[in-house]
Amino acid sequence: MIRSLDQEKCIGCGTCMKSCPLDVFRVHALPAVASPCSAACPIHNNIRGYHAALQLGSVEQAVALSWKSNPLAAVTGRVCPHFCEAKCSRNSVDSAVNIGGIERFLGDRALEAPTEPVKKKHVAPVAVVGSGPAGLTCAAELAREGFSVTVFEAQEEPGGMLRYGIPEYRLPAEVLTKLIEKLHAMGVHFRCGQRLGSDFQLEQLKKQGYKAVMLGLGAGVARRSPAEGADGAQVMYGLEFLQAVRTRTIREVSGKALVVGGGDVAMDVAQSLARLGAESVLVASLESEGEMPAFRHNIEDARRLGVRFSPSSSVRKIVRDGDRIAEIDMMRCASVFDAQGRFAPVMDEATTWTENADLVVFAIGQACDLTGVPQDVLTRRGMAADDVTGQTAIPWIFAAGDAVTGPSSVASAVGGGKRAANGILTYLRGGDMSLLKAWDMPVTPELESPEKHKRVTREEGRLLPVASEDGHFMELYAGLRHEQVLGESFRCLTCGSKANIEHPDDCMTCFGCEMGCPTGAIYVDPIKEDWPKALAPLPESD
């Protein structure tokens, strides 16, 4: 039998539960200590919780935990850079758990699951302005708490930057359609073609009976280039180009293309141009290759499509011959940031050259359209809102997303939407807003003795061939299969959990748990009973 399980030594890795042939152990995945992956996640997803459920084969429970933690898991599982994986303890053993792949699988399952209509428990209606990741998350959180929610969207279809700013090879339109349908089924209403400042004003919403408004305004306005000739024909800007591709206004491209910028929008533009048939695609960035702000996997995806890079480069002038681009005068960028890390490019005017291109697309940053936002809410760079509650200087107005944080990740916007929803819930219920505190759970320390854990190869989604159908890009990566998700979940060390002896009478004293425990937390007594029943009958007494 198992004599003891030392909780002080136990790190919750689940090795005992995974190796026990008789299912004696369980891992409790909700202690008061956060796993490193959850701490790194802007949403603070319950990663450990749904991985533990998968380890027990309970896909349904894992889907429920994922949906509760993040209603946009099908989206973030595809487009998030997965800060969680960078902090995964498994990195010190072999490689990070494929948290993004598991998240995508669970998110897709959640969207396919039947949706029970949510009973309305509150009479106070809430308006959400903007249907990007912050707005959709806030709407979902409020709807499942029984509030009546209406989302106002300026475009003709909901989704915001998710629909119009991210290429379909990263985020298929079908995923957004299923998400919107699920929110519809939960009772969320959508009013599209409604632009703040021209089609309605916030004070009008208040007069119509909305008790709170959440502004989830994304960075959907492209920053313009000051270069001479940048406003003429054959010059586009990143977001307008991506929107034209998503709406199939642009279906093919010919000739040479130059993309100016080093961020993820620039990488999306470059890959889209290559997929649409451009003869060649060159990306010119102010930053050196190591400084480029785009995530490394997006840069490598672009390289696979034949995209070339010209780092430390700046467009000085676009020389024209009528409406045609004759050539592009380039100049070397000596440095991008000053000694304090601030954006302050310094040009080397002695180093110049020319490039040839038939189309130039600038992707040099985004800003927010803040038309209609009250002056009391505005700052020099966007909107001011409380970091914890999302509440602005006007108590009934809340805000989240890029307009608050500046252009950031989808996961950051989802996290902001959740916090704003929690702030609205507290505000409308008459709660004390000051009692809401920032997420500050202690984090599990670095993994001890990683060499004692068995190395297991990471499961990956398959890279699919470049393909399109009726002007739509097909998805770049296939999702993990069911068996891959279960196998990958077993690689998770459920950091910060604690193992428990759930079924002690089932132990057959095989010593597997004691020998496999990397911290020596388990001690097995070699004698299960005074005279094990599995052996011969007790001898008769003289």
C-alpha positions as CSV (number, residue, x, y, z in Angstrom):
1,M,0.0,0.0,0.0
2,I,1.0,3.7,-0.3
3,R,2.3,4.7,3.1
4,S,2.6,8.5,2.4
5,L,2.4,11.2,-0.2
6,D,4.4,14.3,1.0
7,Q,2.5,17.3,-0.2
8,E,5.5,19.6,0.5
9,K,7.5,17.7,-2.0
10,C,4.7,17.1,-4.5
11,I,5.0,19.5,-7.5
12,G,1.7,18.3,-9.1
13,C,3.4,17.0,-12.3
14,G,1.0,14.1,-12.5
15,T,3.6,11.4,-13.1
16,C,2.0,9.2,-10.5
17,M,-1.5,9.5,-12.0
18,K,-0.2,8.9,-15.6
19,S,1.8,5.9,-14.7
20,C,-0.5,4.1,-12.2
21,P,-2.1,1.1,-14.0
22,L,-4.9,1.0,-11.4
23,D,-5.9,4.6,-11.4
24,V,-5.1,5.2,-7.7
25,F,-4.1,8.9,-8.0
26,R,-5.8,12.2,-9.0
27,V,-4.3,15.6,-9.6
28,H,-6.1,18.6,-8.1
29,A,-5.5,21.4,-10.6
30,L,-7.0,24.4,-8.7
31,P,-4.7,25.2,-5.9
32,A,-3.8,28.8,-4.8
33,V,-0.6,28.8,-6.9
34,A,-0.7,29.6,-10.6
35,S,1.1,27.7,-13.3
36,P,3.8,29.6,-15.2
37,C,1.8,29.3,-18.4
38,S,-1.4,30.8,-16.9
39,A,0.6,33.6,-15.4
40,A,2.1,34.5,-18.7
41,C,-1.3,34.4,-20.5
42,P,-3.0,37.8,-20.8
43,I,-6.3,36.0,-20.3
44,H,-5.0,33.9,-17.4
45,N,-6.6,30.9,-19.0
46,N,-7.2,27.8,-16.8
47,I,-4.7,25.8,-18.9
48,R,-3.7,23.5,-16.1
49,G,-7.4,22.7,-15.3
50,Y,-8.4,21.6,-18.8
51,H,-5.2,19.7,-19.4
52,A,-5.9,17.8,-16.2
53,A,-9.4,17.0,-17.4
54,L,-8.0,15.7,-20.7
55,Q,-5.5,13.5,-18.8
56,L,-8.5,11.8,-17.3
57,G,-10.1,11.5,-20.8
58,S,-12.9,13.9,-20.0
59,V,-13.0,16.0,-23.2
60,E,-16.4,17.3,-22.4
61,Q,-15.2,18.7,-19.0
62,A,-12.1,20.2,-20.7
63,V,-14.3,21.9,-23.3
64,A,-16.5,23.4,-20.6
65,L,-13.5,24.6,-18.6
66,S,-12.0,26.2,-21.7
67,W,-15.2,27.9,-22.7
68,K,-15.6,29.3,-19.2
69,S,-12.1,30.6,-19.2
70,N,-12.0,32.0,-22.8
71,P,-15.0,32.1,-25.1
72,L,-12.7,32.9,-28.0
73,A,-10.5,29.9,-27.6
74,A,-11.1,28.8,-31.3
75,V,-9.7,32.2,-32.3
76,T,-6.8,32.5,-29.9
77,G,-5.8,28.9,-30.5
78,R,-5.1,29.9,-34.0
79,V,-3.8,33.5,-33.9
80,C,-2.3,34.0,-30.5
81,P,1.6,34.0,-30.3
82,H,1.1,31.8,-27.2
83,F,3.1,33.6,-24.5
84,C,2.1,30.7,-22.3
85,E,4.3,28.3,-24.3
86,A,7.4,30.5,-23.8
87,K,7.0,30.0,-20.0
88,C,6.0,26.4,-20.1
89,S,8.0,24.3,-17.5
90,R,8.2,21.6,-20.1
91,N,10.8,23.7,-22.0
92,S,13.5,22.6,-19.5
93,V,12.6,18.9,-20.1
94,D,12.3,18.8,-23.9
95,S,9.9,21.4,-25.5
96,A,6.8,23.3,-24.5
97,V,3.4,21.6,-24.4
98,N,1.4,22.5,-27.6
99,I,-0.9,24.7,-25.5
100,G,-2.1,26.5,-28.6
101,G,-3.0,23.3,-30.4
102,I,-5.0,22.0,-27.5
103,E,-6.7,25.4,-27.1
104,R,-7.8,25.4,-30.7
105,F,-9.2,21.9,-30.4
106,L,-11.2,22.7,-27.3
107,G,-12.4,26.0,-28.8
108,D,-13.6,24.3,-32.0
109,R,-15.4,21.7,-29.9
110,A,-17.1,24.4,-27.8
111,L,-18.4,26.1,-31.0
112,E,-19.8,22.9,-32.3
113,A,-21.5,22.0,-29.0
114,P,-25.3,22.7,-28.6
115,T,-26.0,26.1,-26.9
116,E,-28.7,26.4,-24.3
117,P,-30.4,29.8,-24.4
118,V,-29.4,31.8,-21.3
119,K,-32.2,33.0,-19.1
120,K,-32.3,36.7,-18.7
121,K,-31.8,37.5,-15.0
122,H,-31.2,41.2,-15.2
123,V,-33.4,44.0,-16.7
124,A,-30.5,46.4,-17.2
125,P,-29.4,46.2,-20.9
126,V,-25.8,46.7,-21.9
127,A,-24.3,48.0,-25.1
128,V,-21.0,46.9,-26.5
129,V,-19.5,49.2,-29.2
130,G,-17.2,47.2,-31.5
131,S,-17.2,43.5,-32.3
132,G,-13.5,42.7,-32.2
133,P,-12.0,40.4,-29.6
134,A,-12.6,42.7,-26.6
135,G,-16.2,43.4,-27.6
136,L,-17.1,39.8,-28.4
137,T,-15.5,38.6,-25.1
138,C,-17.3,41.2,-23.0
139,A,-20.6,40.3,-24.7
140,A,-20.2,36.6,-24.1
141,E,-19.3,37.1,-20.4
142,L,-22.3,39.4,-19.8
143,A,-24.7,37.2,-21.8
144,R,-23.9,34.1,-19.8
145,E,-24.6,36.1,-16.6
146,G,-28.1,36.8,-17.8
147,F,-27.7,40.3,-19.2
148,S,-29.3,41.6,-22.4
149,V,-26.4,42.6,-24.6
150,T,-26.4,44.5,-27.9
151,V,-23.2,44.8,-30.0
152,F,-22.9,47.8,-32.3
153,E,-20.5,47.3,-35.2
154,A,-19.4,49.8,-37.9
155,Q,-18.8,47.2,-40.6
156,E,-21.4,45.1,-42.4
157,E,-20.5,41.9,-40.6
158,P,-19.4,41.4,-37.0
159,G,-15.9,40.4,-36.1
160,G,-14.0,43.7,-36.3
161,M,-10.2,43.2,-36.9
162,L,-10.7,39.4,-36.5
163,R,-12.8,39.4,-39.7
164,Y,-11.2,42.2,-41.7
165,G,-7.6,42.4,-40.4
166,I,-6.4,38.8,-40.1
167,P,-6.0,36.7,-43.3
168,E,-8.1,33.6,-43.7
169,Y,-5.1,31.2,-43.8
170,R,-4.7,32.1,-40.1
171,L,-8.3,32.6,-39.1
172,P,-11.0,31.1,-41.4
173,A,-14.3,33.0,-41.8
174,E,-16.1,29.8,-40.9
175,V,-14.7,30.0,-37.3
176,L,-16.0,33.6,-36.8
177,T,-19.4,32.6,-38.3
178,K,-19.7,29.8,-35.8
179,L,-18.7,32.1,-32.9
180,I,-21.2,34.7,-33.9
181,E,-23.9,32.1,-34.2
182,K,-23.1,30.8,-30.7
183,L,-23.3,34.3,-29.2
184,H,-26.6,34.8,-31.1
185,A,-27.9,31.6,-29.5
186,M,-26.9,32.9,-26.1
187,G,-29.1,36.0,-26.7
188,V,-26.5,38.5,-27.9
189,H,-27.9,40.9,-30.5
190,F,-25.8,42.5,-33.3
191,R,-26.5,45.7,-35.0
192,C,-24.0,46.1,-37.9
193,G,-23.4,49.2,-40.1
194,Q,-23.6,51.3,-37.0
195,R,-20.7,53.7,-36.6
196,L,-20.1,55.6,-33.4
197,G,-20.1,59.3,-34.0
198,S,-22.1,59.3,-37.2
199,D,-24.9,56.7,-36.9
200,F,-25.3,57.0,-33.1
201,Q,-23.9,58.7,-30.0
202,L,-23.2,57.3,-26.6
203,E,-25.7,59.7,-24.9
204,Q,-28.4,58.3,-27.3
205,L,-27.7,54.8,-26.0
206,K,-28.1,56.0,-22.5
207,K,-31.4,57.6,-23.3
208,Q,-32.5,54.4,-24.9
209,G,-32.1,52.6,-21.6
210,Y,-28.6,51.1,-21.8
211,K,-27.3,51.1,-18.2
212,A,-23.6,50.5,-19.2
213,V,-21.6,50.8,-22.4
214,M,-18.3,49.0,-23.2
215,L,-16.1,50.6,-25.9
216,G,-14.1,47.8,-27.5
217,L,-12.6,49.9,-30.3
218,G,-9.8,48.3,-32.2
219,A,-6.8,49.9,-34.0
220,G,-8.3,49.8,-37.4
221,V,-6.9,52.9,-39.0
222,A,-3.5,52.6,-40.8
223,R,-0.8,55.1,-40.1
224,R,0.2,57.0,-43.2
225,S,3.7,57.3,-44.6
226,P,5.4,60.7,-44.8
227,A,7.5,59.6,-47.8
228,E,7.2,61.6,-50.9
229,G,5.0,59.9,-53.5
230,A,3.3,57.6,-50.9
231,D,-0.2,59.0,-51.6
232,G,-0.3,58.1,-55.3
233,A,-1.5,55.2,-57.3
234,Q,-0.2,51.7,-56.7
235,V,0.3,52.5,-53.0
236,M,-1.8,50.9,-50.4
237,Y,-1.8,50.5,-46.6
238,G,-1.7,47.3,-44.7
239,L,-5.1,47.1,-43.1
240,E,-7.0,48.4,-46.2
241,F,-5.1,45.8,-48.3
242,L,-6.0,43.0,-45.9
243,Q,-9.6,44.1,-45.8
244,A,-9.8,44.1,-49.6
245,V,-8.4,40.6,-49.6
246,R,-10.8,39.4,-47.0
247,T,-13.8,40.9,-48.9
248,R,-12.4,39.5,-52.2
249,T,-12.1,43.0,-53.7
250,I,-8.6,41.9,-54.5
251,R,-8.4,38.4,-55.8
252,E,-5.0,38.4,-57.5
253,V,-1.8,40.4,-57.8
254,S,0.8,40.6,-60.5
255,G,4.3,42.1,-60.7
256,K,6.7,42.9,-58.0
257,A,5.6,44.0,-54.5
258,L,7.3,45.9,-51.7
259,V,6.0,45.7,-48.2
260,V,7.2,48.4,-45.8
261,G,7.1,47.4,-42.1
262,G,8.4,44.8,-39.7
263,G,5.4,43.8,-37.7
264,D,2.8,41.1,-37.9
265,V,0.5,43.1,-40.2
266,A,3.5,43.4,-42.6
267,M,4.0,39.6,-42.5
268,D,0.3,39.0,-43.2
269,V,0.4,41.4,-46.1
270,A,3.6,39.8,-47.5
271,Q,2.2,36.3,-47.3
272,S,-1.1,37.4,-48.8
273,L,0.7,39.0,-51.7
274,A,2.7,35.8,-52.3
275,R,-0.4,33.7,-52.2
276,L,-2.2,36.0,-54.6
277,G,0.5,35.6,-57.3
278,A,2.9,38.4,-56.9
279,E,6.1,37.8,-59.0
280,S,8.2,38.7,-55.9
281,V,7.7,40.1,-52.5
282,L,10.3,42.1,-50.6
283,V,9.8,43.3,-47.0
284,A,11.7,46.4,-46.0
285,S,11.8,47.2,-42.3
286,L,13.5,50.0,-40.3
287,E,14.5,47.3,-37.7
288,S,17.3,44.9,-38.1
289,E,16.1,41.3,-38.5
290,G,16.6,40.6,-34.8
291,E,14.7,43.7,-33.8
292,M,11.6,43.1,-36.1
293,P,8.5,43.1,-33.8
294,A,6.8,40.4,-35.8
295,F,6.6,37.1,-34.1
296,R,9.2,34.7,-35.3
297,H,6.8,32.0,-36.6
298,N,5.1,34.6,-38.9
299,I,8.5,35.6,-40.3
300,E,9.4,32.0,-41.0
301,D,5.9,31.4,-42.6
302,A,6.7,34.3,-45.0
303,R,10.1,32.9,-45.8
304,R,8.5,29.6,-46.8
305,L,6.5,31.4,-49.4
306,G,9.6,33.0,-50.9
307,V,9.3,36.4,-49.3
308,R,12.7,38.2,-49.1
309,F,13.7,40.7,-46.4
310,S,15.6,44.0,-46.5
311,P,16.2,44.9,-42.8
312,S,17.5,48.3,-41.6
313,S,15.8,49.9,-44.6
314,S,13.6,53.0,-45.1
315,V,11.7,54.4,-48.1
316,R,12.9,57.9,-48.9
317,K,10.9,58.6,-52.0
318,I,8.6,56.9,-54.5
319,V,9.5,58.1,-57.9
320,R,6.7,58.1,-60.4
321,D,6.2,58.0,-64.1
322,G,2.5,59.1,-64.3
323,D,0.5,56.6,-62.3
324,R,3.3,54.0,-62.6
325,I,5.9,53.5,-59.9
326,A,9.3,54.1,-61.7
327,E,11.5,53.2,-58.8
328,I,11.7,53.5,-55.0
329,D,14.6,55.4,-53.4
330,M,15.8,53.6,-50.3
331,M,18.0,54.6,-47.4
332,R,19.7,52.7,-44.7
333,C,18.4,53.0,-41.1
334,A,21.3,53.2,-38.7
335,S,19.3,52.7,-35.6
336,V,15.6,52.6,-34.6
337,F,15.6,53.3,-30.8
338,D,17.5,55.7,-28.7
339,A,19.4,54.9,-25.5
340,Q,16.1,54.9,-23.4
341,G,14.5,52.4,-25.8
342,R,12.2,55.0,-27.4
343,F,11.3,55.0,-31.1
344,A,13.8,57.5,-32.7
345,P,15.0,56.3,-36.0
346,V,18.4,57.6,-37.3
347,M,19.1,57.4,-41.0
348,D,22.4,56.9,-42.8
349,E,21.9,59.3,-45.7
350,A,25.2,58.2,-47.2
351,T,23.9,54.7,-47.9
352,T,21.2,54.7,-50.5
353,W,19.9,52.4,-53.3
354,T,16.8,51.9,-55.4
355,E,14.2,49.1,-55.5
356,N,11.7,48.3,-58.2
357,A,8.1,47.4,-57.5
358,D,4.7,47.6,-59.2
359,L,2.9,47.8,-55.8
360,V,3.9,49.2,-52.5
361,V,2.1,48.4,-49.3
362,F,2.9,50.3,-46.1
363,A,2.3,48.5,-42.9
364,I,3.9,50.9,-40.4
365,G,1.4,50.9,-37.6
366,Q,-2.2,51.3,-36.7
367,A,-4.4,53.8,-34.7
368,C,-7.9,53.9,-33.5
369,D,-10.9,55.9,-34.8
370,L,-12.1,57.7,-31.6
371,T,-14.8,59.7,-33.2
372,G,-17.8,60.0,-30.8
373,V,-15.8,59.1,-27.7
374,P,-16.3,61.7,-24.9
375,Q,-13.4,64.0,-24.3
376,D,-13.3,63.0,-20.6
377,V,-12.4,59.5,-21.7
378,L,-9.7,60.4,-24.2
379,T,-5.9,60.6,-23.7
380,R,-3.3,61.7,-26.1
381,R,-2.9,58.1,-27.4
382,G,-6.3,56.6,-27.0
383,M,-8.7,56.1,-24.1
384,A,-8.1,55.9,-20.3
385,A,-9.7,53.1,-18.4
386,D,-9.0,51.4,-15.0
387,D,-6.6,48.5,-15.4
388,V,-8.7,46.2,-13.2
389,T,-12.3,47.2,-14.0
390,G,-12.2,48.8,-17.4
391,Q,-14.2,51.7,-16.0
392,T,-13.5,55.2,-17.4
393,A,-13.9,58.7,-15.9
394,I,-17.6,58.4,-16.9
395,P,-18.9,55.7,-14.6
396,W,-21.3,54.0,-17.0
397,I,-18.7,53.8,-19.8
398,F,-16.2,51.1,-19.8
399,A,-13.4,50.4,-22.3
400,A,-11.0,47.7,-23.4
401,G,-8.9,46.6,-26.3
402,D,-6.4,48.5,-28.6
403,A,-7.8,51.9,-27.9
404,V,-6.8,51.4,-24.2
405,T,-3.6,49.5,-24.5
406,G,-2.4,50.5,-27.9
407,P,-2.1,47.9,-30.7
408,S,-1.6,44.6,-29.0
409,S,-2.4,40.9,-29.3
410,V,-5.8,39.3,-29.7
411,A,-5.2,37.6,-26.3
412,S,-4.6,41.0,-24.7
413,A,-7.9,42.3,-26.0
414,V,-9.7,39.2,-24.8
415,G,-8.2,39.7,-21.3
416,G,-9.3,43.3,-21.3
417,G,-12.8,42.3,-22.4
418,K,-13.1,39.9,-19.5
419,R,-12.0,42.5,-17.0
420,A,-14.4,45.1,-18.4
421,A,-17.2,42.6,-18.2
422,N,-16.4,41.8,-14.6
423,G,-16.3,45.6,-13.9
424,I,-19.7,46.0,-15.5
425,L,-21.2,43.1,-13.6
426,T,-20.0,44.7,-10.3
427,Y,-21.2,48.2,-11.3
428,L,-24.7,47.1,-12.3
429,R,-25.1,44.9,-9.3
430,G,-24.2,47.8,-7.0
431,G,-20.9,46.2,-5.8
432,D,-17.9,48.1,-4.5
433,M,-15.6,48.6,-7.5
434,S,-12.6,49.2,-5.3
435,L,-12.8,45.6,-4.0
436,L,-11.9,44.2,-7.5
437,K,-8.2,43.5,-7.5
438,A,-5.6,42.8,-10.2
439,W,-4.7,39.2,-10.9
440,D,-1.8,38.5,-8.5
441,M,-1.6,34.8,-7.7
442,P,1.8,33.5,-6.7
443,V,3.5,31.5,-9.5
444,T,4.9,28.0,-9.3
445,P,8.7,28.1,-9.0
446,E,11.0,26.8,-11.7
447,L,10.8,23.1,-12.3
448,E,13.3,21.1,-10.1
449,S,15.3,18.2,-11.6
450,P,13.9,18.4,-15.1
451,E,16.2,15.6,-16.1
452,K,14.1,13.2,-14.0
453,H,11.1,13.7,-16.3
454,K,10.7,11.4,-19.3
455,R,11.3,13.2,-22.6
456,V,8.3,13.0,-25.0
457,T,8.1,14.4,-28.5
458,R,5.7,17.4,-29.0
459,E,2.7,16.9,-31.2
460,E,2.3,19.4,-34.0
461,G,-0.4,20.4,-36.4
462,R,0.4,19.5,-40.0
463,L,1.5,22.3,-42.3
464,L,-1.0,22.3,-45.2
465,P,-0.3,23.1,-48.9
466,V,-0.9,26.7,-50.0
467,A,-4.4,26.7,-51.5
468,S,-7.3,28.9,-52.1
469,E,-10.9,28.4,-53.1
470,D,-13.2,31.0,-54.7
471,G,-10.8,33.8,-53.5
472,H,-10.6,32.5,-50.0
473,F,-7.3,31.3,-48.5
474,M,-7.4,27.8,-47.0
475,E,-6.0,27.4,-43.5
476,L,-2.3,27.1,-43.1
477,Y,-2.1,24.6,-40.3
478,A,-4.3,21.6,-39.6
479,G,-5.5,21.2,-36.0
480,L,-4.4,18.4,-33.7
481,R,-6.4,15.2,-34.0
482,H,-8.3,13.9,-30.9
483,E,-5.6,11.3,-30.1
484,Q,-2.8,14.0,-30.5
485,V,-4.6,16.3,-28.0
486,L,-4.9,13.6,-25.4
487,G,-1.3,12.6,-25.9
488,E,-0.1,16.2,-25.8
489,S,-2.1,16.8,-22.6
490,F,-0.1,14.0,-20.9
491,R,3.1,16.0,-21.5
492,C,1.7,18.8,-19.3
493,L,3.2,18.8,-15.8
494,T,0.1,20.5,-14.3
495,C,2.5,22.8,-12.5
496,G,1.4,23.9,-9.0
497,S,-1.1,21.1,-8.6
498,K,-1.1,18.6,-5.9
499,A,-1.5,14.8,-6.3
500,N,-3.9,13.0,-4.1
501,I,-4.4,9.3,-3.3
502,E,-8.0,9.0,-4.5
503,H,-8.4,5.2,-4.5
504,P,-6.0,3.7,-1.9
505,D,-7.6,0.3,-1.7
506,D,-6.8,-0.3,-5.4
507,C,-3.0,-0.1,-4.9
508,M,-1.3,-3.4,-5.7
509,T,2.2,-2.3,-4.4
510,C,3.9,-2.2,-7.8
511,F,6.2,0.6,-6.7
512,G,5.8,2.4,-10.1
513,C,4.6,5.7,-8.5
514,E,7.5,5.7,-6.0
515,M,10.1,5.0,-8.5
516,G,8.7,7.4,-11.1
517,C,8.1,10.4,-8.8
518,P,10.8,13.0,-9.7
519,T,10.8,14.6,-6.2
520,G,10.6,11.5,-4.1
521,A,7.2,12.5,-2.6
522,I,5.7,9.0,-2.5
523,Y,6.6,6.2,-0.2
524,V,5.1,2.7,-0.8
525,D,5.0,0.2,2.0
526,P,6.1,-3.2,0.6
527,I,3.3,-5.0,2.6
528,K,-0.2,-4.3,1.5
529,E,-1.9,-6.5,4.1
530,D,-0.8,-8.8,6.9
531,W,-1.4,-11.7,4.5
532,P,-2.3,-10.6,1.0
533,K,-5.5,-12.2,-0.3
534,A,-3.9,-12.8,-3.7
535,L,-1.6,-15.4,-2.2
536,A,-2.4,-18.8,-0.8
537,P,-5.1,-19.2,1.9
538,L,-4.0,-18.6,5.5
539,P,-2.5,-21.8,7.0
540,E,-4.5,-23.7,9.5
541,S,-3.4,-23.3,13.1
542,D,-2.1,-26.4,14.9
